[in-house]
Amino acid sequence: MIRHALAFLHLVGAPAHLAAQDIQQHGRHTKIEMVKRFELRGDARAAFRQFKRKSDYFGAIYINRPERHAGAHANANSLWLAEAYAQTLCHKQSRNPDYCVLYARSVPKDYDRTAFGVTLSHAANKDFREYKKLQNKKRSGAFAVADNGAIGYSWAEPSSLVAREQALHRCTKASVKLLREAPQDLLPLLSSPARQTCHIVHTSN
């Protein structure tokens, strides 16, 4: 059922307000932005320490200070998605979800909030750099993403149409795999049609 739904949805393509080349590119380095600065204890303190060490952009951590719980998510394709996922995880662990507040974010070191265009996770930026290396001036390629973090790309295809179809197909397969491996607490967010829909964010030739 999910696979057939994705096969239909990915034909929709990119949102009308975004052109295929509207994509931000970021470097390899991540920085932590503090939102709150209250003292942490217990599991929340340990979770934040791990977040600082291992959180590739885009990431966020929510803290439930009275209950000493945390919800963290990293390597999302956008900051608002990272925050949504982290908040969901914090809520799932908490007796009183209202205590969960955004504590910190992880963003690219060269991140500009005023820049226009699609953002990519740390991993997807790496894949995008590889995708660009594979391009051939005489052939076509395309790069597709979904809000749930899935990506897919093509290169050395005979036409732009085939390149787009292949990128969307690979992105759709990645989205299905991601759902199989995702934490149960995140499935309601990741499995919504809006999150699964792949769209083209870059084309070559």
DRENMARMI-449947 format. One record per residue: residue number from 1; z negated, x negated, y negated of N, C-alpha, C in turn. Coordinates in steps of 0.1 Angstrom, whole numbers, plus 2048, in hexadecimal, padded with zeros to 3 digits. Layout:
<NUM,<Z,X,Y>,<Z,X,Y>,<Z,X,Y>>;
...
END
This chain:
<1,<800,7F8,80C>,<800,800,800>,<800,7F7,7F3>>;
<2,<7F7,7ED,7F3>,<7F6,7E5,7E7>,<803,7DD,7E5>>;
<3,<808,7D8,7F0>,<814,7CF,7EF>,<820,7D8,7EA>>;
<4,<821,7E4,7EF>,<82C,7ED,7EA>,<82B,7F0,7DB>>;
<5,<81E,7F3,7D7>,<81B,7F6,7C9>,<81F,7EA,7C0>>;
<6,<81B,7DE,7C4>,<81E,7D2,7BD>,<82D,7D0,7BC>>;
<7,<834,7D3,7C6>,<843,7D1,7C6>,<84A,7DA,7BC>>;
<8,<844,7E6,7BA>,<849,7EF,7B0>,<845,7EA,7A2>>;
<9,<838,7E7,7A0>,<833,7E4,793>,<839,7D7,78D>>;
<10,<83C,7CD,795>,<840,7C1,78F>,<84E,7C2,789>>;
<11,<855,7CD,78C>,<863,7CF,786>,<862,7D3,777>>;
<12,<856,7D7,773>,<854,7DB,765>,<857,7D0,75C>>;
<13,<853,7C3,760>,<855,7B8,758>,<84B,7B6,74D>>;
<14,<84F,7AD,743>,<845,7AA,738>,<843,7B5,72F>>;
<15,<837,7B6,729>,<834,7C0,71F>,<83F,7BF,713>>;
<16,<842,7CB,70D>,<84C,7CB,703>,<849,7C2,6F7>>;
<17,<83C,7C0,6F4>,<839,7B9,6E8>,<839,7AA,6EA>>;
<18,<83C,7A5,6F6>,<83C,797,6F9>,<84A,792,6FD>>;
<19,<84F,788,6F7>,<85B,782,6FC>,<858,778,707>>;
<20,<863,774,70F>,<861,76C,71B>,<85B,75E,717>>;
<21,<85D,75A,70B>,<858,74C,708>,<84B,74C,701>>;
<22,<844,757,6FF>,<838,758,6F8>,<82C,754,700>>;
<23,<82B,747,702>,<820,742,70B>,<81A,736,704>>;
<24,<80C,736,705>,<805,72B,6FF>,<803,720,70A>>;
<25,<804,714,707>,<802,709,710>,<7F6,701,70C>>;
<26,<7ED,6FE,715>,<7E1,6F6,712>,<7E0,6EA,71B>>;
<27,<7D8,6E1,716>,<7D6,6D4,71E>,<7CC,6D6,729>>;
<28,<7C7,6CB,72F>,<7BF,6CB,73B>,<7B0,6CD,738>>;
<29,<7AC,6CB,72B>,<79E,6CA,728>,<798,6D8,724>>;
<30,<78C,6DA,728>,<784,6E6,725>,<778,6E3,71D>>;
<31,<775,6EC,714>,<769,6EB,70C>,<760,6F8,70E>>;
<32,<753,6F7,70C>,<74A,702,70D>,<746,707,6FF>>;
<33,<748,714,6FD>,<744,71A,6F1>,<737,722,6F3>>;
<34,<72C,71F,6EC>,<720,727,6EE>,<720,733,6E5>>;
<35,<71C,73E,6EB>,<71B,74B,6E4>,<70D,74E,6E1>>;
<36,<704,74B,6EB>,<6F5,74D,6E9>,<6EF,73F,6EC>>;
<37,<6E2,73E,6E8>,<6DB,731,6EA>,<6CD,733,6EF>>;
<38,<6CA,73E,6F5>,<6BC,740,6FA>,<6BA,738,706>>;
<39,<6AD,735,709>,<6AA,72D,715>,<6AC,735,722>>;
<40,<6B2,72D,72C>,<6B4,733,739>,<6AA,72E,743>>;
<41,<6A8,737,74D>,<69F,734,758>,<6A5,738,765>>;
<42,<6A0,732,770>,<6A3,737,77D>,<6B2,736,780>>;
<43,<6B7,740,787>,<6C5,740,78C>,<6CE,740,780>>;
<44,<6CB,746,775>,<6D3,746,769>,<6D5,738,764>>;
<45,<6CB,730,764>,<6CC,722,75F>,<6D5,71A,768>>;
<46,<6D3,71C,776>,<6DB,715,77F>,<6EA,719,77E>>;
<47,<6ED,726,77C>,<6FA,72B,77A>,<701,725,76E>>;
<48,<6FA,724,763>,<700,71E,757>,<702,70F,759>>;
<49,<6FA,708,760>,<6FC,6FA,762>,<709,6F8,76A>>;
<50,<70B,701,774>,<718,700,77C>,<724,704,773>>;
<51,<722,70E,76B>,<72D,712,762>,<731,707,759>>;
<52,<728,700,754>,<72C,6F5,74B>,<733,6EA,752>>;
<53,<72F,6E7,75E>,<736,6DC,766>,<744,6E0,76B>>;
<54,<745,6ED,76F>,<751,6F0,777>,<75A,6FB,771>>;
<55,<757,700,765>,<75E,70B,760>,<76B,707,759>>;
<56,<776,708,760>,<783,706,75A>,<787,712,751>>;
<57,<78E,710,746>,<792,71B,73E>,<79B,724,745>>;
<58,<79B,731,741>,<792,738,739>,<787,73D,741>>;
<59,<77A,73B,73C>,<76F,73F,743>,<764,746,73A>>;
<60,<75A,74C,741>,<74F,753,739>,<743,754,742>>;
<61,<738,754,73D>,<72B,757,744>,<723,760,73D>>;
<62,<71F,76B,744>,<715,775,73E>,<708,772,745>>;
<63,<6FD,774,73C>,<6EF,771,741>,<6E7,77E,73F>>;
<64,<6DF,781,74A>,<6D5,78B,749>,<6C8,784,748>>;
<65,<6C3,782,73C>,<6B8,779,739>,<6AB,77F,740>>;
<66,<6A7,78B,73E>,<69B,790,744>,<69A,78F,753>>;
<67,<6A6,791,75A>,<6A7,791,768>,<6AB,784,76E>>;
<68,<6AF,77A,765>,<6B4,76D,769>,<6C0,76D,772>>;
<69,<6C9,776,76F>,<6D6,777,776>,<6E1,772,76D>>;
<70,<6EC,76E,774>,<6F8,76A,76C>,<705,76F,774>>;
<71,<70F,771,76C>,<71C,774,772>,<726,76B,76B>>;
<72,<72D,763,772>,<737,759,76C>,<744,75A,773>>;
<73,<74F,758,76B>,<75C,758,770>,<764,74D,768>>;
<74,<76D,746,76F>,<775,73B,768>,<783,73B,76E>>;
<75,<78B,734,767>,<799,732,76A>,<7A1,73F,76A>>;
<76,<79E,747,760>,<7A5,754,75E>,<7B1,751,754>>;
<77,<7BB,75A,754>,<7C6,758,74C>,<7C4,75C,73D>>;
<78,<7B9,762,73A>,<7B5,765,72C>,<7A6,765,72A>>;
<79,<7A2,764,71E>,<793,764,71B>,<78D,772,71E>>;
<80,<794,77C,71A>,<78F,78A,71B>,<78D,78E,72A>>;
<81,<797,789,732>,<795,78B,741>,<789,784,747>>;
<82,<788,777,743>,<77C,770,747>,<76F,777,744>>;
<83,<76E,77C,738>,<762,783,733>,<760,790,73B>>;
<84,<76B,797,73D>,<76A,7A4,745>,<765,7A1,753>>;
<85,<76A,797,759>,<766,794,767>,<758,78F,768>>;
<86,<754,786,75E>,<746,781,75E>,<73C,78C,75C>>;
<87,<740,795,753>,<737,7A0,74F>,<735,7A9,75C>>;
<88,<740,7AC,763>,<73F,7B4,76F>,<736,7AE,779>>;
<89,<737,7A0,77B>,<72F,79A,785>,<720,79A,781>>;
<90,<71D,798,774>,<70F,799,770>,<70A,7A7,772>>;
<91,<712,7B1,76F>,<70D,7BF,770>,<70A,7C2,77F>>;
<92,<712,7BD,788>,<710,7C0,796>,<703,7BA,79B>>;
<93,<6FE,7AF,795>,<6F2,7A9,79A>,<6E5,7AE,794>>;
<94,<6E7,7B6,789>,<6DC,7BA,781>,<6D7,7C8,784>>;
<95,<6CA,7CA,783>,<6C4,7D7,784>,<6C6,7DE,777>>;
<96,<6C6,7D7,76C>,<6C9,7DD,75F>,<6D5,7D5,759>>;
<97,<6E1,7DA,75B>,<6ED,7D3,756>,<6EE,7D1,746>>;
<98,<6E6,7D9,73F>,<6E7,7D8,731>,<6E1,7CB,72C>>;
<99,<6D9,7C4,734>,<6D4,7B7,730>,<6DE,7AC,731>>;
<100,<6E9,7AE,737>,<6F4,7A4,738>,<6FB,7A2,72A>>;
<101,<6FA,795,726>,<701,792,719>,<70A,786,71B>>;
<102,<714,785,713>,<71D,779,714>,<715,76D,70E>>;
<103,<715,763,717>,<70D,757,713>,<716,74B,70F>>;
<104,<721,749,716>,<72A,73E,712>,<738,740,718>>;
<105,<741,739,712>,<74F,73A,717>,<754,72C,719>>;
<106,<75F,72B,722>,<766,71E,723>,<774,721,71F>>;
<107,<779,719,716>,<787,71A,711>,<78E,70D,710>>;
<108,<79B,70D,70F>,<7A2,700,70D>,<79D,6F8,701>>;
<109,<79C,6EB,702>,<797,6E3,6F7>,<7A0,6E5,6EA>>;
<110,<7AD,6E8,6ED>,<7B6,6EA,6E1>,<7B9,6F9,6DF>>;
<111,<7B0,701,6E3>,<7B2,710,6E1>,<7B2,714,6D3>>;
<112,<7BC,71D,6CF>,<7BD,722,6C2>,<7BE,732,6C4>>;
<113,<7B3,738,6BF>,<7B3,747,6C1>,<7BD,74E,6B8>>;
<114,<7C2,748,6AE>,<7CC,74E,6A6>,<7DA,74D,6AB>>;
<115,<7DC,745,6B5>,<7EA,743,6BB>,<7EE,750,6C2>>;
<116,<7FB,753,6C2>,<801,75E,6C8>,<807,75A,6D6>>;
<117,<805,763,6E0>,<80C,761,6EC>,<803,762,6F8>>;
<118,<809,761,704>,<801,762,711>,<7FA,755,713>>;
<119,<7ED,756,718>,<7E5,74B,71B>,<7E5,74A,72B>>;
<120,<7E3,73E,72F>,<7E2,73B,73E>,<7D5,734,741>>;
<121,<7D1,736,74D>,<7C5,72F,752>,<7C8,720,753>>;
<122,<7BD,718,756>,<7BE,70A,758>,<7C8,707,763>>;
<123,<7C6,70E,76E>,<7CF,70C,77A>,<7DD,710,777>>;
<124,<7DF,71B,770>,<7EC,720,76D>,<7F4,717,763>>;
<125,<7EC,711,75A>,<7F2,707,751>,<7F8,6FB,759>>;
<126,<7F0,6F7,763>,<7F5,6EC,76C>,<802,6F0,773>>;
<127,<802,6FC,778>,<80E,701,77F>,<81A,703,775>>;
<128,<817,706,769>,<821,708,75F>,<828,6FA,75C>>;
<129,<81F,6F0,75B>,<825,6E2,758>,<82E,6DE,764>>;
<130,<829,6E1,770>,<831,6DE,77C>,<83F,6E6,77C>>;
<131,<83E,6F3,779>,<849,6FB,778>,<854,6F5,76E>>;
<132,<84F,6F0,762>,<858,6EB,758>,<85F,6DE,75E>>;
<133,<858,6D6,765>,<85D,6CA,76B>,<869,6CD,775>>;
<134,<868,6D8,77B>,<872,6DB,786>,<87E,6E1,780>>;
<135,<87F,6E5,774>,<88A,6EC,76E>,<897,6E3,76D>>;
<136,<8A2,6E9,76F>,<8AF,6E2,76F>,<8B8,6E9,764>>;
<137,<8BE,6E2,75B>,<8C6,6E8,751>,<8D1,6F0,756>>;
<138,<8D6,6ED,762>,<8E1,6F5,767>,<8DD,700,770>>;
<139,<8D0,702,772>,<8CB,70D,77A>,<8C0,715,772>>;
<140,<8BB,71F,778>,<8B2,728,771>,<8A4,728,778>>;
<141,<89A,72B,770>,<88C,72C,775>,<884,736,76D>>;
<142,<879,73B,772>,<871,744,76B>,<862,743,76F>>;
<143,<859,747,767>,<84B,746,769>,<844,753,767>>;
<144,<83D,758,771>,<837,766,770>,<828,765,772>>;
<145,<820,76E,76C>,<812,76E,76D>,<80D,77D,76E>>;
<146,<801,77F,774>,<7FB,78C,774>,<7ED,78A,76E>>;
<147,<7E7,795,769>,<7DA,794,762>,<7CF,790,76C>>;
<148,<7D1,793,779>,<7C6,78F,782>,<7C6,780,786>>;
<149,<7CF,778,780>,<7CF,76A,782>,<7DB,765,78A>>;
<150,<7E2,76E,791>,<7ED,76A,799>,<7F9,764,791>>;
<151,<800,75A,796>,<80C,755,790>,<817,752,79A>>;
<152,<823,751,795>,<82E,74E,79E>,<839,749,795>>;
<153,<841,73F,79A>,<84C,73A,793>,<858,736,79B>>;
<154,<863,734,795>,<86F,731,79C>,<876,725,795>>;
<155,<880,71F,79C>,<887,714,796>,<894,713,79E>>;
<156,<89E,70C,797>,<8AB,709,79E>,<8B2,716,7A4>>;
<157,<8B0,721,79D>,<8B7,72D,7A2>,<8C4,72F,79C>>;
<158,<8CE,736,7A2>,<8DB,737,79D>,<8DD,740,791>>;
<159,<8D3,748,78E>,<8D5,751,782>,<8C7,754,77C>>;
<160,<8C7,759,770>,<8BA,75D,76A>,<8B4,769,771>>;
<161,<8BC,772,775>,<8B8,77E,77D>,<8B1,77A,78A>>;
<162,<8B7,771,791>,<8B1,76C,79E>,<8A4,765,79B>>;
<163,<8A4,75D,791>,<898,755,78D>,<88C,75E,78A>>;
<164,<88F,769,782>,<884,772,77F>,<87F,77A,78B>>;
<165,<889,77E,794>,<885,785,7A0>,<87C,77D,7A9>>;
<166,<880,770,7AB>,<878,767,7B3>,<86A,764,7AD>>;
<167,<869,762,7A0>,<85C,760,79A>,<853,76C,79C>>;
<168,<859,778,79A>,<851,784,79B>,<84C,786,7AA>>;
<169,<856,783,7B3>,<852,784,7C1>,<847,77B,7C5>>;
<170,<847,76F,7C1>,<83D,765,7C4>,<830,769,7BD>>;
<171,<830,76E,7B1>,<824,772,7AA>,<81E,77E,7B1>>;
<172,<826,787,7B6>,<821,793,7BD>,<81A,78F,7CA>>;
<173,<820,785,7D1>,<81A,780,7DE>,<80C,779,7DB>>;
<174,<80C,772,7D0>,<800,76B,7CC>,<7F5,775,7C8>>;
<175,<7F9,780,7C2>,<7F0,78B,7BE>,<7E9,791,7CA>>;
<176,<7F2,794,7D4>,<7EC,79A,7E1>,<7E2,790,7E7>>;
<177,<7E6,783,7E8>,<7DD,779,7EE>,<7D0,778,7E6>>;
<178,<7D1,779,7D9>,<7C5,778,7D0>,<7BB,784,7D3>>;
<179,<7C1,790,7D5>,<7B8,79B,7D8>,<7B1,79A,7E5>>;
<180,<7B8,794,7EF>,<7B2,792,7FC>,<7A6,788,7FB>>;
<181,<7A7,77E,7F2>,<79C,774,7F1>,<792,776,7E6>>;
<182,<794,781,7DE>,<78B,783,7D3>,<77D,788,7D7>>;
<183,<773,785,7CF>,<765,78A,7D2>,<766,799,7D1>>;
<184,<75E,7A0,7DA>,<75E,7AE,7DA>,<75A,7B5,7CD>>;
<185,<751,7AE,7C5>,<74D,7B4,7B9>,<758,7B4,7AE>>;
<186,<762,7AC,7B0>,<76D,7AC,7A6>,<779,7B4,7AA>>;
<187,<779,7B9,7B6>,<785,7C0,7BB>,<789,7CC,7B3>>;
<188,<77F,7D4,7AE>,<783,7E0,7A5>,<78B,7DB,799>>;
<189,<788,7D0,793>,<78F,7CB,787>,<79C,7C5,78B>>;
<190,<79C,7BC,795>,<7A8,7B5,799>,<7B3,7BD,7A0>>;
<191,<7AF,7C8,7A6>,<7B8,7D0,7AE>,<7BF,7DB,7A6>>;
<192,<7BB,7DD,799>,<7C1,7E8,791>,<7CF,7E5,78F>>;
<193,<7D8,7EF,78E>,<7E7,7EC,78C>,<7E9,7E3,780>>;
<194,<7E2,7E5,775>,<7E4,7DD,769>,<7E2,7CF,76B>>;
<195,<7D8,7CB,774>,<7D5,7BD,777>,<7DF,7B7,780>>;
<196,<7E5,7BF,789>,<7EE,7BA,794>,<7FC,7B8,78F>>;
<197,<800,7BE,784>,<80E,7BE,780>,<812,7B0,77B>>;
<198,<81C,7AB,781>,<821,79E,77D>,<82C,7A0,772>>;
<199,<82C,797,769>,<837,797,75F>,<83B,789,75B>>;
<200,<847,788,757>,<84D,77B,753>,<848,776,746>>;
<201,<843,76A,745>,<83F,764,738>,<847,759,733>>;
<202,<850,754,73C>,<858,748,738>,<865,748,741>>;
<203,<870,745,73B>,<87D,743,742>,<883,736,73E>>;
<204,<88B,731,747>,<892,724,745>,<8A1,727,749>>;
<205,<8AA,726,73F>,<8B8,729,740>,<8BA,737,745>>;
END
